[in-house]
Amino acid sequence: MGRDLTALFDPGSVAVVGASDDPAKYGHAVASQALRAPDRRPVHLVNRRGGTVLGRTAAPSLAAIGEPVELVVISVPGAGFEAAVDDALACGAKAIVGITAGFAEAGPAGLARQRAVAARVQAAGAVLVGPNCLGIADNTTELYLASDRFAPGGVALLSQSGNLALELQLRGAPHGLGFSRFVSLGNQADVTLVDLVEDCARHEATSAIAVYAEDFGDGRAFARAATAAGKPVVLLTAGRGTASARSAQSHTGALTTSADVVAAACRDAGVELVHTPREMTVVLAALSAGPRTSGRRTAVFTDGGGHGAIAADAAEDAGLDVPELGARAQERLRAVLWEQSAVGNPVDLAGMGEQNPLSYADTVAELLAADEVDAVLMTGYFGGYAASDGGLGGGSAGGSVLAQGEQQAARAIVTHLAAASPKPLVVQSMYPQSPSCRVLAGAGVPVFAATEDAARALAAMTARGTAGRPGLPALPAPAAPLRDTGYHGVRALLDSASVPFPPAREITDEAGLLAAAAEFEGPYVLKALHLLHKSDAGGVALRLAGRDELLAAYRDMHARLGASSYSVEAMADLTDGIELIVGVNRDPRFGPVALVGLGGVLTETLRDVAFALAPVPARRAEELLRGLRTAALLAGVRGRPAVDVAAAAAVVERITTVAAAHPEIAELEVNPLLVRPDGAVALDARAVLL
């Protein structure tokens, strides 16, 4: 059930320590907000000087209040924070909101103070939000302990930025978005993002959870909480750059950025990942409307060819499908449109809207009724006639008729939506605030000014239920730590998990080399071990036909590189094979993250890779492989046979499971994994410990 945060969101009483008449102090803003609901619960203002604050008598201390206080907000200078926490616990506080800054964000000494405070709070059975936060609010319980007001609604906003929270409010207002709760996360010394997601998931008045986070803490736990929430979770995060990949010691590490990790976690957990406050607003507006669909087949409907073409591109960019409509659907559309209208997809009125405004509603009705259509994106001029009350007529009587007809069409669209099977309709209009568009918006149809926003909104309304996402993989039990990180030690680890390799033997001299050649037949491969990129250094020799060629290659390589040991291996049959890379990088927040893609020496150049949280089940691995840009190579091109993708996916599952069971491994990589029409075999492997 998660932690009980009742005292945080619906306390029996509240005290604001550091309340002030000085508008420049945060204690003034919080105290002012707290007093907005004086009849809901007792609100006590505390100022060490006593006197009055905001026209009310202020207590000089919490003890002077003379009765227990369930929730205490602390906004005092840093030097007095610990004492204020102790006073709060002494007066029976079960929840504390720490506004005061100067803790973990200030360095090691501040972190030590923060941990000590959190330990005291936890030992007392209380909860702490912050420190270094900007307060909380719960519109459903009339709890106002932040500097800003939040319009009531269904979105719980959990944010590490006060300014971004304010921006989301401003952007959401035109779409009718409001907030059930607001929590400024602060340093998450005690109450974490995960705790809050879990509690908001249980909160009946919350329909969606919006998160801005720079620090996930336990990212895998966040993903689990989002998966189990049972309601949409929308994430905006920062730090999506490549700096984290610069110190990597393998292709896997070098190819894995923070953005890749977060995107993989969100995809597996069903979280809507957004990149700007504007996109977050668009997605929240879409999710607050209804209905949602499990399909992505989108009909684009327009009254102008340019808008239709641009909307079709935007829809496909957003991950939607815009297929040509079938003969039956086109026939039904021709029955309600005129001859010059396009009915293939995009569907274009081609001027009919001016002759018969109800053709908008008739077309929407037919598209919603079509079995081959999952969602409709309407784009263009609709709304313009009512906006100008005359449209093309410039205020003439004819224009007024168009305006009336357009509003009638809007009402008819609403009626069709109510009667039809539940499918999403999203509208882009040049006049989103027009009376006609407001009729649609009032009925729950998302309306946007920008085509790309409408497409993104429609994408958010599709395939995000449990049936449409991969699911979060469970971590296996930890295995005995890997001690031998040499090439043959890593091979042995993977071999124990049934990852296939060609026969091989590690050697240190010519006698060992000749003994290895006697154990298995050529052609042979010779590798210099303990080199980061063996091929680039000339440390790999292929297709050595027999013992003489093997010995000559060894002498040459040893003279150039002087490696301490080498590997003699049977040369795999490369005929009709494709080289893949399979790797796992252990992220400090999200744990093991898998990478699959096109492998070999050009891995980092081509960067055709996909990510998922590890371990990766074979079915999911096959989806990732078939989703690569170069996936056509796997299916066979220019007369080459298709390779055994299922066999490769099974090996991916084994490799990623091994890595997930070894928390001491920072990076584990097989590159290449050769996949042929008759199976898959690993040709090289390496591991890097934390």
C-alpha positions in Angstrom: 0.0 0.0 0.0 3.0 2.4 0.3 3.5 5.0 3.0 0.7 6.6 4.8 0.8 10.3 3.8 -2.5 11.3 5.3 -0.9 13.7 7.7 0.8 15.4 4.8 -2.2 16.0 2.6 -5.1 16.1 5.1 -3.8 17.1 8.5 -5.9 17.9 11.4 -3.9 21.1 12.1 -1.1 23.2 10.5 1.6 25.4 11.8 3.8 27.7 9.7 7.2 28.3 11.5 8.8 31.4 10.1 5.6 33.1 9.2 6.3 36.7 8.4 4.7 40.0 7.4 7.7 40.7 5.1 6.5 40.0 1.5 10.2 39.2 0.6 10.2 36.2 2.8 8.8 32.8 1.8 7.2 32.4 5.2 4.9 35.3 4.2 3.8 33.6 1.0 3.1 30.3 2.7 1.3 31.8 5.6 -0.9 33.9 3.3 -1.9 30.8 1.4 -2.4 28.7 4.6 -5.0 31.2 5.8 -7.1 30.8 2.7 -9.0 28.0 4.4 -9.1 29.0 8.1 -12.3 27.0 8.8 -11.0 23.7 7.4 -8.5 23.1 10.2 -6.6 25.2 12.8 -3.8 27.2 11.2 -1.1 28.5 13.6 1.5 31.1 12.7 4.8 30.9 14.5 7.4 33.8 14.6 10.1 33.8 17.2 9.3 37.5 18.0 5.6 36.7 18.6 3.3 39.7 18.0 1.0 39.5 15.0 1.5 38.2 11.5 -1.0 38.9 8.7 -3.3 40.4 11.4 -3.3 37.2 13.5 -1.6 36.5 16.8 1.7 34.6 16.2 3.1 32.2 18.7 6.8 32.7 19.6 7.3 28.9 19.4 5.6 25.7 18.6 5.5 24.8 22.3 3.7 28.1 23.0 0.7 27.0 20.9 -0.3 24.7 23.7 -1.7 21.8 21.7 -0.4 19.2 19.2 0.1 20.2 15.6 -0.1 17.5 12.9 1.7 19.3 10.0 4.5 21.8 10.4 5.9 23.9 7.6 9.4 25.2 8.4 10.7 28.3 6.6 13.6 29.6 8.8 17.3 30.3 8.2 19.4 27.2 7.8 21.1 27.4 11.2 17.7 27.0 13.0 16.3 24.2 10.9 17.3 21.3 13.0 16.0 22.9 16.2 12.7 23.7 14.5 12.4 20.0 13.4 13.0 18.9 16.9 10.4 21.3 18.2 7.9 20.0 15.6 8.4 16.4 16.6 8.1 17.4 20.3 4.7 18.9 19.7 3.5 15.8 18.0 3.9 16.6 14.3 3.4 13.7 12.0 4.4 15.6 8.8 7.0 18.3 8.2 7.5 20.4 5.0 11.0 21.8 4.9 11.3 25.0 2.9 14.7 25.8 4.3 17.7 25.2 1.9 21.4 24.6 2.4 21.5 20.8 2.8 22.5 18.1 0.3 22.5 20.7 -2.6 25.2 22.6 -0.7 27.8 19.8 -0.5 28.9 16.9 1.8 28.5 18.7 5.1 24.9 19.7 4.1 24.2 16.1 3.0 25.3 14.8 6.4 23.0 17.3 8.2 20.2 16.3 5.9 20.6 12.6 6.6 20.7 13.2 10.4 17.4 15.3 10.2 15.7 12.6 8.1 16.8 9.9 10.5 15.3 11.8 13.5 12.0 12.3 11.6 11.8 8.7 10.6 12.6 7.5 14.1 9.7 9.6 15.4 7.3 8.0 12.9 6.8 11.2 11.0 7.3 12.1 7.3 9.4 15.0 5.8 9.0 16.7 2.4 12.2 18.5 1.4 14.2 20.2 2.7 14.9 22.8 0.0 11.3 22.6 -1.3 8.7 25.2 -2.1 5.7 23.6 -0.3 2.7 21.6 -1.1 -1.0 22.0 -1.9 -4.0 19.8 -2.0 -7.1 21.4 -3.5 -9.3 18.4 -2.4 -8.6 19.0 1.2 -8.2 22.8 1.1 -4.5 22.6 2.1 -2.6 25.5 0.7 1.0 25.6 1.7 2.8 26.8 -1.4 3.4 30.3 -2.6 1.1 30.0 -5.6 -2.5 29.1 -6.1 -3.3 26.1 -8.2 -6.6 25.9 -10.1 -8.6 22.8 -9.0 -8.6 19.8 -11.3 -7.5 16.2 -11.7 -3.7 16.5 -12.2 -1.3 15.8 -9.4 1.9 17.9 -10.1 5.1 16.6 -8.5 7.9 19.0 -9.4 11.5 19.9 -8.5 11.0 23.3 -10.0 8.6 26.0 -8.8 8.9 28.1 -11.9 8.1 25.1 -14.1 5.0 24.4 -12.0 3.9 28.0 -12.5 4.4 27.7 -16.3 2.4 24.5 -16.4 -0.4 26.3 -14.6 -0.4 29.1 -17.1 -0.2 26.8 -20.1 -2.9 24.5 -18.8 -5.5 27.2 -18.1 -6.6 27.6 -21.8 -7.2 23.8 -21.9 -9.2 23.8 -18.7 -6.4 21.9 -16.9 -6.4 22.0 -13.1 -4.6 20.4 -10.3 -5.6 18.1 -7.5 -2.3 18.3 -5.7 1.1 20.1 -6.0 4.2 18.9 -4.2 7.6 20.5 -4.5 10.0 17.6 -4.2 13.0 19.4 -2.8 15.9 17.1 -1.8 13.7 14.0 -1.1 15.5 13.4 2.1 12.6 11.3 3.4 9.4 11.4 1.2 10.5 10.5 -2.3 9.1 10.8 -5.7 8.2 7.1 -5.6 6.2 7.6 -2.3 4.3 10.5 -3.9 3.5 8.7 -7.1 2.2 5.7 -5.1 0.0 8.0 -2.9 -1.3 10.0 -5.9 -2.2 6.7 -7.6 -4.5 5.9 -4.6 -5.9 9.4 -4.6 -9.4 9.2 -6.1 -9.5 12.9 -7.1 -6.3 12.5 -9.2 -6.8 11.4 -12.7 -3.2 11.9 -14.0 0.2 12.4 -12.4 2.6 15.0 -13.9 6.3 14.8 -12.9 9.2 17.2 -13.4 12.2 15.4 -11.9 16.0 16.0 -12.1 16.7 13.4 -9.5 14.7 10.1 -9.6 16.5 8.6 -6.6 15.6 4.9 -7.3 14.6 5.1 -10.9 13.6 1.5 -11.2 11.3 1.9 -8.2 9.8 5.0 -9.9 9.2 2.9 -13.0 7.5 0.2 -10.9 5.3 2.8 -9.2 4.3 4.3 -12.5 3.5 0.9 -13.9 1.3 0.1 -11.0 -0.4 3.5 -10.8 -3.4 2.6 -12.9 -3.6 6.2 -14.2 -1.4 8.2 -16.7 2.0 9.3 -15.6 3.6 12.1 -17.6 7.3 12.8 -17.1 9.4 15.9 -18.0 13.1 15.5 -17.0 16.4 17.3 -17.6 19.9 16.1 -18.2 19.3 14.2 -21.4 22.8 14.9 -22.7 25.8 12.6 -23.6 28.1 13.5 -20.8 27.4 10.2 -18.9 28.7 8.2 -21.9 32.1 9.8 -22.1 33.9 7.6 -19.7 32.5 4.3 -20.9 34.8 1.4 -21.6 32.7 -0.5 -24.1 30.6 0.2 -27.1 27.5 -0.4 -24.9 28.6 2.3 -22.5 29.6 4.8 -25.2 26.2 4.3 -26.9 24.1 4.6 -23.8 23.2 8.2 -22.7 20.9 9.3 -19.9 18.2 10.1 -22.4 18.3 6.5 -23.7 18.0 5.1 -20.2 15.0 7.3 -19.2 13.3 6.7 -22.6 13.7 2.9 -22.1 12.3 3.0 -18.6 9.3 5.2 -19.7 8.6 2.9 -22.6 8.6 -0.2 -20.5 6.6 1.4 -17.7 4.0 3.0 -19.9 5.1 6.6 -18.8 4.5 9.4 -21.3 7.9 11.0 -21.7 7.8 14.7 -22.8 10.6 17.2 -23.5 9.1 20.6 -22.9 6.5 22.2 -20.6 4.4 22.9 -23.7 4.5 19.2 -24.7 3.5 18.2 -21.1 0.5 20.5 -21.3 -0.5 19.0 -24.6 -0.3 15.5 -23.3 -2.1 16.3 -20.1 -4.9 18.0 -22.0 -5.3 14.9 -24.2 -5.3 12.5 -21.3 -7.8 14.6 -19.4 -10.2 14.2 -22.4 -11.5 10.9 -23.6 -11.8 8.4 -24.9 -8.5 6.5 -25.5 -7.8 3.7 -28.0 -5.5 0.8 -28.3 -4.9 1.4 -32.1 -2.9 3.9 -34.0 -4.7 3.9 -37.4 -5.5 7.6 -37.9 -7.8 9.3 -40.4 -6.6 12.8 -41.2 -9.6 15.0 -42.1 -9.1 18.5 -43.5 -10.7 21.3 -45.5 -7.5 22.2 -47.2 -4.9 20.1 -49.0 -1.9 21.8 -47.3 -3.2 21.3 -43.8 -4.0 17.7 -44.6 -0.5 16.9 -45.9 1.2 18.6 -43.0 -1.1 16.9 -40.5 -0.4 13.5 -42.0 3.4 14.1 -41.7 3.0 15.3 -38.1 0.9 12.2 -37.2 3.5 9.8 -38.6 6.2 11.8 -36.9 4.3 11.2 -33.6 4.2 7.5 -34.2 0.7 7.2 -35.6 -0.2 5.3 -38.8 -2.0 7.1 -41.6 -3.1 4.3 -44.0 -5.1 4.7 -47.1 -8.8 4.0 -46.4 -10.3 0.8 -47.8 -12.9 0.7 -50.6 -15.9 0.4 -48.2 -14.9 3.4 -46.2 -14.2 5.5 -49.3 -17.6 4.5 -50.7 -19.4 5.7 -47.6 -17.4 9.0 -47.6 -18.3 9.6 -51.3 -22.0 9.3 -50.3 -21.8 12.3 -48.0 -19.2 14.4 -49.9 -19.0 15.9 -53.4 -17.1 14.7 -56.4 -13.9 16.7 -55.9 -13.5 15.7 -52.3 -10.5 13.4 -51.6 -11.4 10.3 -49.7 -8.2 8.3 -49.5 -6.6 9.6 -46.3 -6.1 12.5 -45.8 -9.8 13.1 -46.4 -10.3 16.6 -47.9 -13.6 18.4 -48.2 -12.1 20.5 -51.0 -14.4 23.5 -50.4 -17.6 21.6 -49.5 -17.5 23.0 -46.0 -18.4 26.4 -47.4 -21.4 25.0 -49.3 -22.6 22.7 -46.5 -21.0 23.2 -43.1 -22.7 20.1 -41.8 -20.3 18.1 -44.1 -17.8 18.5 -41.3 -20.0 16.5 -39.0 -21.1 14.0 -41.6 -17.4 13.2 -42.5 -16.4 12.9 -38.8 -19.4 10.5 -38.3 -18.3 8.3 -41.2 -14.7 8.2 -40.0 -15.6 7.3 -36.5 -17.9 4.5 -37.7 -15.2 3.0 -39.9 -13.7 -0.2 -38.4 -10.3 0.5 -40.0 -10.0 3.9 -38.2 -8.9 4.1 -34.6 -8.7 7.9 -34.2 -9.4 11.0 -36.2 -7.3 14.2 -36.5 -9.3 17.1 -37.9 -7.3 20.0 -39.2 -7.6 23.3 -41.0 -10.0 26.2 -41.1 -12.9 24.8 -39.0 -13.8 27.5 -36.4 -12.9 30.4 -38.8 -16.4 31.0 -40.0 -17.8 31.5 -36.5 -14.6 33.4 -35.4 -15.2 36.1 -37.9 -19.0 35.8 -38.0 -18.8 36.0 -41.8 -15.7 34.1 -42.8 -15.2 34.6 -46.5 -18.1 37.0 -46.5 -16.4 39.5 -44.3 -19.4 40.0 -42.0 -22.0 39.7 -44.7 -25.3 37.9 -44.2 -24.0 34.9 -46.1 -21.0 34.8 -43.7 -23.3 34.8 -40.7 -25.1 31.8 -42.2 -21.8 30.0 -42.5 -21.0 30.9 -38.8 -24.3 29.5 -37.7 -23.9 26.4 -39.8 -20.4 25.8 -38.5 -21.6 26.0 -34.9 -24.4 23.6 -35.8 -21.8 21.3 -37.2 -19.8 21.5 -34.0 -22.9 20.4 -32.0 -23.5 17.6 -34.5 -19.9 16.4 -34.1 -20.4 16.3 -30.3 -23.6 14.3 -30.9 -21.9 11.8 -33.2 -19.1 11.4 -30.6 -21.6 10.5 -27.9 -23.4 8.0 -30.1 -20.3 6.4 -31.8 -18.0 3.7 -30.4 -15.4 5.4 -28.2 -12.6 6.7 -30.5 -10.5 9.8 -30.0 -11.0 13.0 -32.0 -8.5 15.8 -31.8 -8.8 19.1 -33.6 -6.3 21.6 -34.9 -7.8 24.9 -35.9 -6.4 28.2 -37.0 -9.1 29.6 -34.7 -9.0 27.5 -31.6 -10.8 30.0 -29.4 -13.7 30.4 -31.8 -17.2 29.6 -30.6 -17.3 26.5 -32.8 -14.1 25.2 -31.3 -15.2 26.0 -27.8 -18.3 23.8 -28.4 -15.9 21.0 -29.2 -13.6 21.7 -26.3 -16.5 22.0 -23.9 -17.5 18.4 -24.8 -14.0 17.1 -24.1 -12.5 17.3 -27.6 -8.9 18.5 -27.4 -8.4 21.6 -29.6 -5.0 23.0 -30.5 -3.6 25.8 -32.6 -0.5 23.9 -33.7 -0.7 20.8 -35.9 2.2 19.1 -34.1 0.5 19.6 -30.8 -2.7 17.9 -32.1 -0.7 15.0 -33.4 1.2 14.6 -30.2 -2.1 14.7 -28.2 -3.6 12.0 -30.4 -0.5 9.8 -29.9 -0.9 10.2 -26.2 -4.5 8.9 -26.5 -3.4 5.7 -28.1 -2.0 2.4 -27.0 -0.8 3.2 -23.5 -2.7 0.6 -21.5 -1.2 -2.5 -20.0 -1.8 -4.3 -23.2 0.1 -1.8 -25.2 3.4 -1.6 -23.3 6.2 -4.1 -22.8 5.9 -4.2 -19.0 8.6 -3.8 -16.4 11.0 -6.8 -16.1 11.7 -8.3 -12.6 15.3 -8.4 -11.6 16.7 -11.9 -11.0 18.2 -12.9 -7.6 21.8 -11.8 -7.4 24.3 -14.4 -8.4 27.8 -15.1 -7.0 30.0 -12.1 -8.0 32.2 -12.4 -11.1 35.8 -12.6 -10.2 37.6 -13.2 -13.5 36.8 -10.3 -15.9 39.2 -11.6 -18.5 37.9 -12.6 -21.9 37.7 -16.3 -21.1 36.3 -15.6 -17.7 33.4 -13.6 -19.2 32.9 -16.3 -21.9 32.7 -18.9 -19.1 30.1 -16.8 -17.3 27.9 -16.5 -20.4 28.5 -20.1 -21.4 27.0 -21.2 -18.1 23.8 -19.4 -19.2 23.8 -21.3 -22.5 25.1 -18.5 -24.6 26.8 -20.3 -27.6 30.4 -19.6 -28.5 32.8 -21.2 -31.0 35.5 -23.5 -29.4 38.4 -21.4 -28.0 41.5 -21.7 -25.8 43.6 -19.0 -24.0 47.3 -19.3 -24.7 50.5 -17.5 -23.7 53.2 -19.0 -26.0 53.7 -20.9 -29.1 53.5 -24.3 -27.4 50.0 -23.4 -26.2 49.1 -22.1 -29.6 50.0 -25.4 -31.3 48.2 -27.4 -28.6 45.0 -25.4 -29.2 45.3 -25.9 -32.9 45.3 -29.7 -32.3 42.1 -29.5 -30.2 39.8 -28.2 -33.0 40.1 -27.8 -36.8 40.7 -24.6 -38.7 40.1 -22.2 -40.1 41.2 -20.3 -36.9 40.9 -16.8 -35.4 43.6 -15.3 -33.2 42.9 -12.5 -30.8 45.2 -10.5 -28.6 43.6 -10.2 -25.2 43.3 -7.3 -22.7 42.9 -4.7 -25.5 39.9 -2.4 -25.5 39.2 -2.4 -29.2 41.2 -5.3 -30.6 40.3 -4.8 -34.2 41.4 -1.2 -34.3 44.8 -2.2 -32.8 45.4 -5.0 -35.3 44.8 -7.5 -32.6 42.4 -9.8 -34.5 43.4 -12.2 -37.3 40.7 -14.0 -39.2 40.5 -17.0 -41.6 43.8 -18.6 -40.7 43.6 -21.8 -42.7 45.9 -24.0 -40.7 48.7 -24.3 -38.1 51.3 -22.5 -40.2 49.2 -19.5 -40.9 48.1 -19.4 -37.2 51.7 -19.5 -36.0 52.8 -16.8 -38.4 49.9 -14.6 -37.3 50.8 -15.1 -33.7 54.5 -14.2 -34.2 53.6 -11.0 -36.1 50.9 -10.0 -33.6 53.1 -10.7 -30.6 55.9 -8.7 -32.1 53.7 -5.7 -32.6 51.5 -5.8 -29.5 53.3 -7.9 -26.9 50.0 -8.9 -25.3 50.3 -11.1 -22.2 47.9 -13.7 -23.6 45.9 -14.6 -26.8 42.8 -16.6 -27.7 42.8 -19.2 -30.4 39.3 -19.9 -31.7 37.5 -21.8 -34.3 36.5 -19.5 -37.1 32.7 -19.2 -37.3 30.9 -19.6 -40.6 30.0 -16.0 -41.5 28.0 -16.9 -44.6 24.7 -15.0 -44.8 25.3 -13.8 -41.3 24.5 -10.4 -39.7 26.6 -9.0 -36.8 24.6 -7.7 -33.8 25.6 -6.1 -30.5 24.1 -7.0 -27.2 25.1 -5.1 -24.1 23.9 -4.1 -20.6 25.0 -1.0 -18.9 24.2 -0.6 -15.2 22.6 2.8 -14.6 22.9 4.2 -11.0 19.2 5.2 -11.0 17.5 2.5 -13.2 19.8 -0.4 -12.8 20.7 -2.7 -15.7 19.7 -1.2 -19.1 20.0 -3.4 -22.2 21.1 -2.4 -25.7 20.6 -4.3 -28.9 21.5 -3.3 -32.4 23.6 -3.6 -35.5 27.1 -4.8 -34.3 30.6 -5.2 -35.4 33.3 -2.6 -35.9 30.9 0.0 -37.1 28.6 -0.1 -34.1 29.4 3.4 -32.8 29.4 4.9 -36.3 26.0 3.5 -37.4 24.4 3.8 -33.9 21.4 1.7 -35.0 20.5 0.5 -31.5 17.5 0.1 -29.2 17.2 0.1 -25.4 15.1 -1.6 -22.8 15.3 -2.3 -19.1 17.1 -5.6 -18.4 16.5 -8.4 -18.3 14.8 -8.5 -21.7 12.5 -11.4 -22.5 13.0 -13.0 -25.8 9.7 -11.7 -27.2 10.6 -8.1 -26.3 14.1 -8.6 -27.7 12.7 -9.7 -31.0 10.5 -6.6 -31.1 13.5 -4.4 -30.5 15.5 -6.1 -33.2 12.7 -5.9 -35.8 12.3 -2.2 -34.9 15.9 -1.3 -35.9 16.4 1.0 -38.9 18.3 -1.7 -40.6 15.8 -4.5 -39.7 15.3 -5.2 -43.4 18.8 -6.9 -43.3 17.5 -9.4 -40.9 14.6 -10.4 -43.2 17.0 -10.9 -46.1 17.8 -8.5 -48.9 19.1 -8.8 -52.5 18.7 -12.6 -52.5 20.2 -13.2 -49.1 18.1 -15.5 -46.8 16.5 -14.2 -43.7 18.4 -14.8 -40.4 17.1 -16.5 -37.3 15.9 -13.5 -35.3 14.1 -15.7 -32.8 17.4 -17.5 -32.0 19.2 -14.1 -31.6 16.3 -12.9 -29.3 16.7 -16.0 -27.1 20.4 -15.3 -26.7 19.6 -11.6 -25.9 17.4 -12.8 -23.0 20.2 -15.0 -21.7 22.9 -12.3 -21.9 20.7 -9.6 -20.3 19.6 -12.0 -17.5 23.2 -12.8 -16.6 24.0 -9.1 -16.5 20.9 -8.3 -14.4 21.9 -11.0 -11.9 25.4 -9.5 -11.4 25.1 -6.0 -9.7 28.9 -5.8 -9.6 29.1 -5.6 -13.4 29.0 -2.1 -14.8 29.1 -3.1 -18.5 28.6 -6.5 -20.1 28.8 -6.8 -23.9 28.7 -9.4 -26.6 29.9 -7.8 -29.9 29.5 -9.3 -32.3 26.6 -11.7 -31.9 26.6 -13.4 -35.3 23.0 -14.4 -36.3 22.7 -16.7 -39.4 19.7 -18.4 -41.0 20.4 -21.4 -38.7 21.0 -19.8 -35.4 23.1 -17.3 -33.4 26.6 -17.5 -31.9 28.6 -15.0 -29.8 32.0 -14.1 -31.2 33.4 -11.8 -28.6 32.5 -10.6 -25.0 33.8 -8.3 -22.4 32.8 -7.1 -18.9 33.7 -4.1 -16.8 33.2 -4.1 -13.0 31.8 -1.2 -11.0 
